[in-house]
Amino acid sequence: RKPSEVEEEEEFVPQVAGAIKVHEQYLPDTEFEVPRDVMVFPNGDVEEGIIGLYEHQVDGVARIMDGLNRNGGFLLMDEPGLGKTTTAMAAIVANGGDRNLIVVPTGGKDNQKANWQETADLYNIDVIDGAPESGDQSGTFVVSYDELYDDNGQLKEEFLAGFDMVAFDESHNMSNPDSNAAKAGIELQEV
């Protein structure tokens, strides 16, 4: 069915994909209840049968939001192909912030940015390619790690106003704590 045909009163039951939870018995219970408007896409891909999140993605969004609320952050490490980008975008929507930043790897950044826009399209969100033009500009921005900092390794001024949520795609790119990407990432979390 089309997303518009899923009645508001009707309970949306997420589809089950082949995802399994390893050591599920050790996972804490989640407190965050994922809103229906996050689970059901307003602009789902009906031809592909995609109208909402899968069950493991709903669980991921709840865990991301719990992690943000409890600890100020969360690391999502699902296997390839399980929809981490969709889960992260759903968490951005669930968080409800006006200013969001997505940071993608420098290598292949154009493809990564296009992938995020395609995912954002499910929620009718336009992703802005590049940094905010002013400190108070609202929107969901996508930049690559190399676009965060200047030639001196300092976080660029346009990122200093802070964001409601920052998502680092392929965050292993920040694993070297002495790299400019890691330093900018740490500084971004502190603004």
C-alpha positions as CSV (number, residue, x, y, z in Angstrom):
1,R,0.0,0.0,0.0
2,K,1.0,3.6,-0.4
3,P,2.1,5.4,2.7
4,S,-0.9,7.8,2.3
5,E,-3.2,4.7,2.6
6,V,-1.9,3.7,6.0
7,E,-4.4,5.3,8.2
8,E,-3.2,7.5,11.1
9,E,-5.2,5.4,13.6
10,E,-4.0,2.2,12.1
11,E,-1.0,0.7,13.9
12,F,2.1,0.5,11.7
13,V,3.8,-2.8,12.1
14,P,7.4,-2.6,10.8
15,Q,8.5,-5.3,8.5
16,V,11.0,-7.9,9.6
17,A,14.2,-8.1,7.5
18,G,16.8,-10.7,8.1
19,A,18.5,-8.7,10.9
20,I,19.4,-10.5,14.1
21,K,20.6,-9.1,17.3
22,V,23.8,-10.6,18.7
23,H,23.8,-10.9,22.5
24,E,20.3,-9.5,22.6
25,Q,20.0,-10.6,26.2
26,Y,22.6,-8.0,27.2
27,L,20.9,-5.0,25.5
28,P,19.2,-2.6,27.9
29,D,15.5,-1.9,27.5
30,T,14.7,1.2,25.5
31,E,12.7,4.0,26.9
32,F,12.2,6.1,23.8
33,E,9.0,5.4,21.9
34,V,9.6,6.0,18.2
35,P,6.8,8.2,16.8
36,R,4.6,6.9,14.1
37,D,5.5,9.7,11.7
38,V,9.2,8.5,12.0
39,M,8.3,4.9,11.3
40,V,6.1,5.6,8.3
41,F,7.7,7.5,5.5
42,P,5.5,10.4,4.1
43,N,7.3,9.8,0.8
44,G,7.9,6.0,0.7
45,D,9.0,4.2,-2.5
46,V,5.8,2.4,-3.2
47,E,7.2,0.7,-6.3
48,E,9.9,-0.9,-4.2
49,G,7.5,-1.7,-1.4
50,I,9.2,0.7,1.0
51,I,6.7,2.5,3.2
52,G,8.4,2.5,6.5
53,L,11.2,1.4,8.8
54,Y,12.1,-2.2,9.3
55,E,11.7,-3.6,12.9
56,H,15.5,-3.5,13.5
57,Q,15.6,0.1,12.3
58,V,12.8,1.1,14.7
59,D,14.9,-0.5,17.5
60,G,18.0,1.3,16.2
61,V,16.2,4.7,16.3
62,A,15.0,4.0,19.9
63,R,18.5,3.1,21.0
64,I,20.1,6.1,19.2
65,M,17.6,8.4,21.0
66,D,18.2,6.7,24.3
67,G,22.0,7.1,23.8
68,L,21.6,10.8,23.0
69,N,19.4,11.4,26.0
70,R,21.5,9.4,28.4
71,N,25.0,9.9,27.1
72,G,25.0,12.7,24.5
73,G,25.9,10.3,21.7
74,F,25.6,6.9,20.1
75,L,27.5,4.6,17.8
76,L,25.5,2.5,15.3
77,M,27.4,-0.5,14.1
78,D,25.0,-2.6,12.1
79,E,26.2,-4.9,9.3
80,P,26.4,-3.6,5.8
81,G,23.1,-3.5,4.0
82,L,20.8,-3.2,7.0
83,G,20.0,0.5,6.4
84,K,22.2,2.4,8.8
85,T,21.7,5.6,6.8
86,T,17.9,5.2,6.9
87,T,18.1,4.5,10.7
88,A,20.3,7.6,11.2
89,M,18.0,9.8,9.2
90,A,15.0,8.5,11.1
91,A,16.9,9.4,14.3
92,I,17.5,12.9,13.0
93,V,13.8,13.2,12.3
94,A,12.9,11.8,15.7
95,N,15.2,14.3,17.4
96,G,13.2,17.1,15.8
97,G,16.1,19.6,15.6
98,D,16.1,22.6,13.3
99,R,19.9,22.4,12.6
100,N,21.5,19.0,11.7
101,L,24.8,18.1,10.3
102,I,25.8,14.9,8.4
103,V,29.5,14.3,7.9
104,V,30.5,11.9,5.2
105,P,33.8,10.4,4.1
106,T,36.0,12.6,1.8
107,G,36.6,9.7,-0.6
108,G,33.4,9.3,-2.7
109,K,31.8,12.2,-1.0
110,D,29.5,13.0,-4.0
111,N,28.0,9.5,-3.9
112,Q,27.7,9.6,-0.2
113,K,25.9,13.0,-0.2
114,A,23.6,11.7,-2.9
115,N,22.8,8.6,-0.8
116,W,21.9,10.8,2.2
117,Q,19.6,13.0,0.0
118,E,17.9,9.9,-1.4
119,T,17.3,8.7,2.1
120,A,16.1,12.2,3.2
121,D,13.7,12.2,0.3
122,L,11.7,9.4,2.2
123,Y,10.9,12.1,4.8
124,N,10.6,15.0,2.3
125,I,13.7,16.6,3.7
126,D,16.0,18.6,1.4
127,V,19.6,18.1,2.4
128,I,21.8,21.1,1.9
129,D,25.2,20.3,0.3
130,G,27.7,22.4,2.2
131,A,28.1,24.4,5.4
132,P,25.4,26.8,6.7
133,E,25.8,30.3,5.4
134,S,25.0,31.9,8.7
135,G,25.0,30.7,12.3
136,D,21.3,30.8,12.6
137,Q,20.5,29.0,9.3
138,S,18.2,26.0,9.8
139,G,18.3,22.8,7.8
140,T,20.0,19.5,7.4
141,F,23.5,20.0,6.0
142,V,25.9,17.4,4.6
143,V,29.6,18.0,4.3
144,S,32.7,15.7,4.0
145,Y,35.3,15.4,6.7
146,D,37.7,17.6,4.7
147,E,35.1,20.4,4.5
148,L,35.0,20.7,8.3
149,Y,38.4,22.3,8.8
150,D,40.6,24.9,7.3
151,D,44.3,24.6,6.1
152,N,45.5,25.1,9.7
153,G,43.4,22.1,11.0
154,Q,40.9,24.4,12.8
155,L,37.1,23.8,12.6
156,K,35.7,26.4,10.1
157,E,33.8,29.3,11.6
158,E,30.5,28.3,9.8
159,F,30.4,25.2,12.1
160,L,30.9,26.9,15.4
161,A,27.2,27.9,16.0
162,G,26.4,24.3,16.9
163,F,23.8,21.8,15.7
164,D,20.9,19.9,17.2
165,M,22.3,16.6,15.9
166,V,25.5,15.6,14.2
167,A,25.8,12.3,12.4
168,F,29.2,11.0,11.4
169,D,28.9,8.6,8.5
170,E,31.8,6.0,8.4
171,S,33.1,7.4,11.7
172,H,36.1,5.1,11.6
173,N,37.6,7.9,9.5
174,M,38.1,9.6,12.9
175,S,39.9,6.7,14.6
176,N,43.3,8.5,14.6
177,P,42.9,11.0,17.4
178,D,45.6,13.2,16.0
179,S,43.9,13.6,12.6
180,N,42.2,16.8,11.6
181,A,39.0,14.9,11.0
182,A,39.0,13.5,14.6
183,K,39.9,16.9,16.1
184,A,37.1,18.7,14.1
185,G,34.7,15.9,15.1
186,I,35.5,16.4,18.8
187,E,35.3,20.1,18.5
188,L,31.9,19.8,16.7
189,Q,30.5,17.8,19.6
190,E,31.7,20.5,22.1
191,V,30.0,23.5,20.4
